[in-house]
Amino acid sequence: MVCSGTTMSKSKFQTEWEEIDEEYQQLQETHKIYRQKLEELTSLQTSCSNAIRKQRKSLKDLKYNLKRIAQASEEKELKILDDIQTQIQDRENVFFDMEAYLPKRNGLYLNLVLGNVNVTLLSNQAKFAYKDEYEKFKLYMTIILMFGAITCLFFLNYRVTDEIFNFLLVWYYCTLTIRESILMSNGSRIKGWWVSHHYVSTFLSGVMLTWPEGPMYQMFRSQFLAFSIYQSFLQFLQYYYQSGCLYRLRALGERNQLDLTVGTMFFYFWLNSQFWQLYNSVTLFRLAQHEDCKEWQVFMLGLTFLVLFLGNFLTTLKVVHQKIQKSPENMQKND
């Protein structure tokens, strides 16, 4: 009886092993196919990248020739040339969207931070997930920084807690610059000042971190913490506004997966924040002229806040001007 039970047990194990071995053989075949498809994908990516590069060069030469011909062309010919130039611009936009799904070399900043690592996300789902995670990271850090500033302003007036808060600001803005660079590598249309803004903010936070304890620091401390609370509160509200806009626009197919929205709903709040930056700059320049002021950080922070104000304010004016110009065009289209 014992021998019979042992034989049945061995037979059961043998059957189970054969099933596992069969699955293993299937896995090997599947992995082999995967490797082949991966090589095909890499080959297609290289082919597409080379074709886009060739097209860009041809279009660049064509644009140069069109400019030369346009100087000696008649009115009818000029209209044809304008149509061609418009189509060339449309083609450039198509190339930009194509490259969002192709591996590319990292920019200088990402190369310095990450090295030559491929950060391209190949599917819309992966791009959306990364953008969504980026927005959640900003939300969580905004809440932490807001409560940190409140704690430092009202409860803990210690240099150590201030340094922890300023270090968090440096780390937060550094991380944002890396994440935004990855978004740009994946087709996000973040441009101009909005790219530079967080680099300047990183520098400002770093200077605040190195500012030693003293009368000048204490004179500006409360104003800076109050400004940080206000800015964090605005970013908290902006997150929910942006999230709603992005989901609605994606549902309608009118927005890129990685675009960042800047809403007009909080226009006056953000304008107030920008003038607070100017007020910070003026305050720091006045402190820099104080007879007891010996720290270089005071003047440097005043200059940095001034750069932030000018960049934010001029960019806001540019956006408003563009919206005003587009309004008559939209009304004409509706008519």
C-alpha positions as CSV (number, residue, x, y, z in Angstrom):
1,M,0.0,0.0,0.0
2,V,2.8,2.4,0.9
3,C,4.6,1.6,-2.4
4,S,1.4,2.2,-4.4
5,G,1.0,5.6,-2.7
6,T,4.6,6.5,-3.4
7,T,4.2,5.5,-7.0
8,M,1.1,7.7,-7.4
9,S,2.9,10.6,-5.8
10,K,5.9,10.3,-8.1
11,S,3.6,10.1,-11.1
12,K,1.8,13.2,-10.0
13,F,5.1,15.1,-9.6
14,Q,6.3,13.8,-13.0
15,T,3.0,15.1,-14.6
16,E,3.4,18.5,-12.9
17,W,7.0,18.8,-14.0
18,E,6.1,18.0,-17.6
19,E,3.4,20.7,-17.6
20,I,5.9,23.2,-16.2
21,D,8.5,22.2,-18.7
22,E,6.0,22.6,-21.6
23,E,5.1,26.1,-20.3
24,Y,8.9,26.8,-20.2
25,Q,9.3,25.7,-23.8
26,Q,6.5,28.0,-24.8
27,L,8.0,30.9,-22.8
28,Q,11.3,30.4,-24.7
29,E,9.5,30.5,-28.0
30,T,7.6,33.6,-27.0
31,H,10.8,35.3,-25.8
32,K,12.5,34.4,-29.1
33,I,9.7,36.1,-31.0
34,Y,9.8,39.1,-28.7
35,R,13.6,39.5,-29.3
36,Q,13.0,39.3,-33.1
37,K,10.2,41.9,-32.9
38,L,12.4,44.1,-30.7
39,E,15.1,44.0,-33.4
40,E,12.6,44.8,-36.0
41,L,11.3,47.7,-33.9
42,T,14.8,49.1,-33.4
43,S,15.4,48.9,-37.2
44,L,12.1,50.7,-37.9
45,Q,12.9,53.4,-35.4
46,T,16.3,54.0,-37.0
47,S,14.7,54.1,-40.4
48,C,12.1,56.6,-39.4
49,S,14.6,58.8,-37.6
50,N,16.9,58.9,-40.7
51,A,13.9,59.6,-43.0
52,I,12.8,62.5,-40.8
53,R,16.3,63.9,-40.8
54,K,16.5,63.6,-44.6
55,Q,13.1,65.3,-45.0
56,R,14.0,68.1,-42.7
57,K,17.2,68.8,-44.7
58,S,15.3,68.8,-47.9
59,L,12.6,71.1,-46.5
60,K,15.3,73.5,-45.2
61,D,16.9,73.7,-48.6
62,L,13.5,74.2,-50.2
63,K,12.6,77.1,-47.7
64,Y,15.9,78.8,-48.6
65,N,15.2,78.5,-52.3
66,L,11.6,79.8,-51.8
67,K,12.9,82.9,-50.1
68,R,15.2,83.7,-52.9
69,I,12.5,83.1,-55.6
70,A,9.9,85.2,-53.6
71,Q,11.9,88.4,-54.1
72,A,11.4,88.3,-57.8
73,S,8.0,86.7,-58.0
74,E,4.6,88.0,-59.1
75,E,1.5,88.2,-57.0
76,K,0.0,84.8,-58.2
77,E,3.4,83.1,-57.7
78,L,3.7,84.6,-54.2
79,K,0.4,83.0,-53.2
80,I,1.6,79.6,-54.4
81,L,4.9,80.1,-52.5
82,D,3.0,81.1,-49.3
83,D,0.8,77.9,-49.6
84,I,4.0,75.8,-49.9
85,Q,5.5,77.5,-46.9
86,T,2.4,76.9,-44.9
87,Q,2.5,73.2,-45.9
88,I,6.2,73.0,-44.9
89,Q,5.3,74.4,-41.4
90,D,2.5,71.8,-41.1
91,R,5.0,69.1,-42.1
92,E,7.4,70.3,-39.3
93,N,4.6,69.9,-36.8
94,V,3.9,66.4,-38.0
95,F,7.6,65.5,-37.6
96,F,7.5,66.8,-34.1
97,D,4.6,64.5,-33.2
98,M,6.4,61.6,-35.0
99,E,9.6,62.1,-33.0
100,A,7.6,61.9,-29.7
101,Y,7.5,58.1,-30.3
102,L,11.1,57.7,-31.5
103,P,14.3,57.4,-29.4
104,K,16.4,60.6,-29.4
105,R,19.5,61.9,-27.8
106,N,19.0,63.6,-24.5
107,G,19.6,67.3,-24.1
108,L,22.6,68.6,-22.3
109,Y,20.8,68.8,-18.9
110,L,19.5,65.2,-19.0
111,N,22.9,64.0,-20.2
112,L,24.6,65.6,-17.2
113,V,22.0,64.2,-14.7
114,L,21.1,60.8,-16.1
115,G,23.7,60.1,-18.8
116,N,22.9,58.8,-22.2
117,V,19.8,56.9,-21.1
118,N,16.8,56.5,-23.5
119,V,13.8,58.2,-21.7
120,T,11.4,57.9,-24.6
121,L,8.0,56.5,-23.7
122,L,6.6,54.5,-26.7
123,S,2.9,54.4,-26.0
124,N,0.2,57.0,-25.3
125,Q,-0.8,55.1,-22.2
126,A,2.8,55.3,-20.8
127,K,3.0,59.0,-21.7
128,F,-0.3,59.8,-20.0
129,A,0.7,57.8,-16.9
130,Y,4.0,59.7,-16.6
131,K,2.3,63.1,-17.1
132,D,-0.4,62.1,-14.5
133,E,2.3,61.0,-12.0
134,Y,4.2,64.3,-12.6
135,E,1.1,66.3,-11.7
136,K,0.5,64.2,-8.6
137,F,4.1,64.7,-7.5
138,K,3.6,68.4,-7.8
139,L,0.4,68.2,-5.8
140,Y,1.9,66.2,-3.0
141,M,5.0,68.4,-2.8
142,T,2.9,71.5,-2.9
143,I,0.9,70.3,0.1
144,I,4.1,69.4,2.0
145,L,5.8,72.7,1.2
146,M,2.6,74.7,2.2
147,F,2.4,73.0,5.6
148,G,6.2,73.3,6.0
149,A,6.0,77.1,5.4
150,I,3.1,77.5,7.8
151,T,4.9,75.5,10.5
152,C,8.1,77.6,10.1
153,L,6.2,80.9,10.1
154,F,3.8,80.3,13.0
155,F,5.3,77.5,15.2
156,L,9.0,76.9,14.7
157,N,11.2,79.9,14.4
158,Y,14.5,78.0,14.2
159,R,17.3,78.1,11.7
160,V,17.4,74.3,11.4
161,T,13.7,74.0,10.4
162,D,14.2,76.9,7.9
163,E,17.1,75.1,6.3
164,I,15.1,71.9,6.0
165,F,12.3,73.8,4.3
166,N,14.8,75.6,1.9
167,F,16.5,72.2,1.2
168,L,13.1,70.8,0.3
169,L,12.5,73.7,-2.1
170,V,15.9,73.0,-3.8
171,W,15.2,69.3,-4.2
172,Y,11.7,69.9,-5.4
173,Y,12.7,72.4,-8.2
174,C,15.7,70.2,-9.2
175,T,13.3,67.2,-9.5
176,L,10.8,69.3,-11.5
177,T,13.5,70.3,-14.0
178,I,14.5,66.7,-14.6
179,R,10.8,65.5,-15.0
180,E,10.0,68.4,-17.3
181,S,13.1,67.6,-19.5
182,I,11.8,64.0,-19.8
183,L,8.3,65.3,-20.7
184,M,9.9,67.5,-23.4
185,S,11.8,64.5,-24.7
186,N,8.5,62.7,-25.1
187,G,6.8,65.4,-27.1
188,S,5.5,67.9,-24.5
189,R,5.3,71.4,-25.9
190,I,6.6,73.2,-22.8
191,K,8.5,76.2,-24.2
192,G,10.3,79.4,-23.5
193,W,10.1,80.9,-20.0
194,W,8.1,78.1,-18.5
195,V,11.2,75.9,-19.1
196,S,13.6,78.4,-17.6
197,H,11.4,79.3,-14.6
198,H,12.1,76.3,-12.5
199,Y,15.9,76.6,-13.2
200,V,15.8,80.1,-11.8
201,S,13.6,79.0,-8.9
202,T,16.2,76.2,-8.1
203,F,19.0,78.8,-8.0
204,L,16.9,81.1,-5.8
205,S,16.2,78.3,-3.3
206,G,19.8,77.4,-3.3
207,V,20.8,81.0,-2.4
208,M,18.2,81.1,0.4
209,L,19.6,77.8,1.8
210,T,23.1,79.4,2.0
211,W,21.9,82.7,3.6
212,P,23.4,82.7,7.1
213,E,21.4,83.6,10.2
214,G,21.4,87.3,11.0
215,P,19.4,90.5,11.2
216,M,18.9,90.8,7.4
217,Y,17.7,87.2,7.3
218,Q,15.2,87.7,10.1
219,M,13.9,90.9,8.4
220,F,13.0,89.0,5.2
221,R,12.1,85.6,6.7
222,S,8.4,86.2,7.5
223,Q,7.8,87.9,4.1
224,F,9.4,84.9,2.2
225,L,7.5,82.3,4.2
226,A,4.2,84.1,3.6
227,F,4.9,84.3,-0.1
228,S,5.7,80.6,-0.1
229,I,2.3,79.8,1.5
230,Y,0.5,81.9,-1.0
231,Q,2.3,80.4,-4.0
232,S,1.7,76.9,-2.7
233,F,-2.0,77.6,-2.2
234,L,-2.3,78.9,-5.8
235,Q,-0.4,75.8,-7.2
236,F,-2.8,73.6,-5.2
237,L,-5.8,75.3,-6.8
238,Q,-4.1,75.2,-10.2
239,Y,-3.6,71.5,-10.0
240,Y,-7.3,70.8,-9.9
241,Y,-8.1,73.3,-12.6
242,Q,-5.4,71.8,-14.9
243,S,-6.4,68.2,-14.3
244,G,-10.0,69.0,-15.3
245,C,-8.9,70.8,-18.4
246,L,-6.5,68.1,-19.5
247,Y,-9.0,65.3,-19.1
248,R,-11.7,67.2,-21.0
249,L,-9.4,68.2,-23.8
250,R,-7.9,64.7,-24.2
251,A,-11.5,63.3,-24.3
252,L,-12.2,65.6,-27.1
253,G,-8.9,64.8,-28.8
254,E,-7.8,68.5,-28.7
255,R,-4.7,68.2,-26.5
256,N,-1.3,66.5,-26.6
257,Q,-0.9,63.8,-23.9
258,L,2.0,65.7,-22.3
259,D,0.9,69.3,-22.6
260,L,0.7,71.6,-19.6
261,T,-2.3,74.0,-19.4
262,V,-2.2,77.4,-18.0
263,G,-5.7,78.5,-17.1
264,T,-7.2,82.0,-17.2
265,M,-9.4,81.3,-14.2
266,F,-6.6,82.2,-11.7
267,F,-5.1,84.9,-13.9
268,Y,-5.6,87.7,-11.2
269,F,-4.3,85.4,-8.4
270,W,-1.1,84.6,-10.4
271,L,-0.7,88.3,-11.4
272,N,-0.8,89.1,-7.7
273,S,1.8,86.5,-7.1
274,Q,4.0,88.1,-9.7
275,F,3.8,91.5,-8.2
276,W,4.6,89.9,-4.8
277,Q,7.8,88.7,-6.4
278,L,8.5,92.3,-7.4
279,Y,7.8,93.4,-3.9
280,N,10.3,90.8,-2.6
281,S,12.9,92.1,-5.0
282,V,12.4,95.7,-3.9
283,T,12.5,94.7,-0.2
284,L,15.8,92.8,-0.7
285,F,17.4,95.7,-2.7
286,R,16.5,98.0,0.2
287,L,18.0,95.5,2.7
288,A,21.2,95.3,0.6
289,Q,21.6,99.1,1.1
290,H,21.3,98.7,4.9
291,E,24.5,99.6,6.8
292,D,24.5,96.2,8.6
293,C,24.1,94.2,5.5
294,K,27.2,92.2,4.7
295,E,25.8,89.0,3.0
296,W,26.0,88.7,-0.8
297,Q,22.9,86.6,-0.8
298,V,20.7,89.7,-0.2
299,F,21.5,91.4,-3.4
300,M,21.6,88.1,-5.4
301,L,18.1,87.2,-4.1
302,G,16.8,90.6,-5.0
303,L,18.1,90.2,-8.5
304,T,16.7,86.7,-8.9
305,F,13.2,87.7,-7.7
306,L,13.4,90.6,-10.2
307,V,14.2,88.1,-13.0
308,L,11.3,85.9,-11.9
309,F,8.9,88.8,-11.9
310,L,10.0,90.1,-15.4
311,G,9.9,86.6,-16.9
312,N,6.5,85.8,-15.5
313,F,4.9,89.2,-16.1
314,L,6.2,89.6,-19.7
315,T,5.2,86.0,-20.6
316,T,1.8,86.6,-19.1
317,L,1.4,89.8,-21.3
318,K,2.5,87.8,-24.3
319,V,-0.1,85.1,-23.7
320,V,-2.9,87.7,-23.1
321,H,-1.9,89.4,-26.4
322,Q,-2.0,86.1,-28.3
323,K,-5.4,85.3,-26.9
324,I,-6.7,88.8,-27.8
325,Q,-5.4,88.3,-31.4
326,K,-7.0,84.8,-31.7
327,S,-10.4,86.0,-30.4
328,P,-11.3,87.9,-33.7
329,E,-10.1,84.9,-35.7
330,N,-12.3,82.5,-33.7
331,M,-15.3,84.9,-34.1
332,Q,-14.8,85.0,-37.9
333,K,-14.7,81.2,-38.1
334,N,-17.9,80.9,-36.1
335,D,-19.6,83.4,-38.4
